[in-house]
Amino acid sequence: MTSTEYLKLVYESEEKANMLLKEISQIQHDLLALNAIDYEKPRVSGGNGRNAMEDRIIGFLDKRDQMLREYLQTVNRPWEFKKLVECMDDERMQAIMKRHYLWHETWEKACEGICSDSWLRRKENGLRAQALEEFDKIFKKNKISSC
């Protein structure tokens, strides 16, 4: 995974976490909506000893567990990102990266008060480009658990 792909995941992590929570909630609702097993009916012998309802319940629980693991990974990604950003030498670049990727501010707003507009617009000399380059170096040095 490249640093650009990782940064995209960080930027989208809040939205993805909210989506996963809704899906997990829907699975919980579906589990509660399942009809209970009717123990009054005679038990049929043979087969694997499970019925279709048990298979559905197991399927729902497996899907829920998988989504919970994905949710935890998604929720931890911004913390992981923050640790990487704090390895950057320049505090201005740290602030720009956090403001853009964690607080979802535009690049211009993230750089506001840190540099002049004309400096930011010159891509090769702007803080945005410098911050991304420095983050890329740090990203390549560190092993990220979610990559």
C-alpha atoms as one frame of an Amber mdcrd trajectory, in Angstrom:
protein
   0.000   0.000   0.000   1.307   3.436  -0.886   1.133   6.448   1.391  -1.443
   8.022  -0.939  -3.722   4.989  -0.638  -3.251   5.004   3.128  -4.077   8.702
   3.387  -7.269   8.104   1.416  -8.259   5.389   3.903  -7.559   7.746   6.803
  -9.612  10.521   5.212 -12.577   8.181   4.630 -12.322   6.288   7.936 -15.019
   8.231   9.812 -17.575   7.733   7.037 -16.688   4.051   6.693 -16.926   3.502
  10.467 -20.407   5.043  10.522 -21.492   2.851   7.602 -20.162  -0.286   9.326
 -21.993   0.619  12.536 -25.253   0.895  10.607 -24.656  -2.469   8.948 -23.816
  -4.094  12.292 -26.981  -2.600  13.763 -29.001  -4.009  10.855 -27.522  -7.470
  11.422 -28.406  -7.247  15.124 -31.938  -6.250  14.131 -32.152  -9.157  11.664
 -30.971 -11.570  14.352 -33.655 -10.393  16.746 -36.287 -10.614  14.018 -35.611
 -14.285  13.318 -38.346 -16.570  14.473 -37.439 -18.792  17.366 -37.034 -22.527
  16.871 -40.294 -24.323  17.470 -39.473 -27.119  19.903 -43.064 -28.436  19.805
 -42.563 -29.946  16.353 -41.068 -33.417  16.141 -37.332 -33.493  15.549 -36.279
 -34.982  12.239 -33.260 -37.257  12.409 -30.464 -37.379   9.887 -28.460 -34.650
   8.252 -25.891 -32.630  10.125 -28.090 -32.001  13.160 -28.664 -28.333  12.319
 -31.649 -26.742  10.728 -31.960 -23.815   8.327 -32.628 -21.368  11.167 -29.409
 -22.319  12.919 -27.522 -21.872   9.648 -28.994 -18.378   9.231 -28.085 -17.432
  12.794 -24.516 -18.671  12.330 -24.298 -16.776   9.041 -25.492 -13.544  10.691
 -23.071 -13.954  13.604 -20.121 -14.643  11.302 -20.946 -11.585   9.199 -21.340
  -9.442  12.333 -17.987 -10.615  13.728 -16.250  -9.866  10.431 -17.769  -6.371
  10.354 -16.777  -5.739  13.971 -13.156  -6.597  13.147 -13.265  -4.273  10.143
 -14.875  -1.548  12.269 -12.140  -1.758  14.909  -9.452  -1.566  12.244 -11.179
   1.462  10.690 -11.581   3.238  14.034  -7.905   2.656  14.931  -6.570   3.990
  11.616  -6.735   7.712  12.608  -4.791   6.960  15.820  -2.191   5.129  13.785
  -2.032   8.072  11.363  -1.649  10.535  14.227   1.381   8.606  15.551   2.990
   8.710  12.108   2.322  12.429  11.705   3.872  13.130  15.096   7.126  11.673
  13.722   7.333  14.578  11.264  10.001  17.122  12.205   8.103  20.290  11.291
   5.161  21.063  13.575   3.563  23.167  10.827   3.407  20.118   8.588   1.981
  18.043  11.430  -0.775  20.600  11.896  -1.576  20.720   8.183  -1.801  16.928
   7.892  -3.983  16.571  10.998  -6.283  19.411  10.014  -6.823  18.022   6.522
  -6.989  14.266   7.133  -8.546  14.133  10.602 -10.671  17.280  10.689 -11.520
  17.255   6.941 -10.515  20.864   6.379  -9.597  21.906   2.844  -5.889  22.224
   2.136  -6.252  25.988   1.973  -8.011  26.153   5.344  -5.516  23.696   6.874
  -2.634  25.943   5.767  -4.384  29.128   6.860  -2.272  31.069   9.306   0.742
  28.833   8.662   1.778  30.183   5.269   0.715  32.830   2.787  -1.673  31.981
  -0.046   0.922  32.729  -2.696   3.383  30.316  -1.106   0.756  27.592  -0.903
  -0.189  28.032  -4.559   3.372  27.375  -5.696   3.052  23.594  -5.628   6.754
  22.709  -5.529   7.415  25.082  -2.624   4.073  24.850  -0.831   3.640  23.327
   2.601   1.072  20.885   1.243   3.590  19.265  -1.093   6.287  19.308   1.579
   3.977  17.749   4.150   2.949  14.974   1.757   6.576  14.278   0.819   7.705
  14.104   4.441   4.749  11.891   5.366   5.601   9.573   2.461   9.155   9.161
   3.804   7.897   8.396   7.310   5.253   6.022   5.956   7.864   4.027   4.049
  10.096   3.757   7.159   7.319   2.487   9.450   5.386  -0.710   9.166   1.670
  -0.079   9.500  -0.456  -2.860  10.986  -3.443  -2.194   8.708  -1.377  -2.297
   5.498
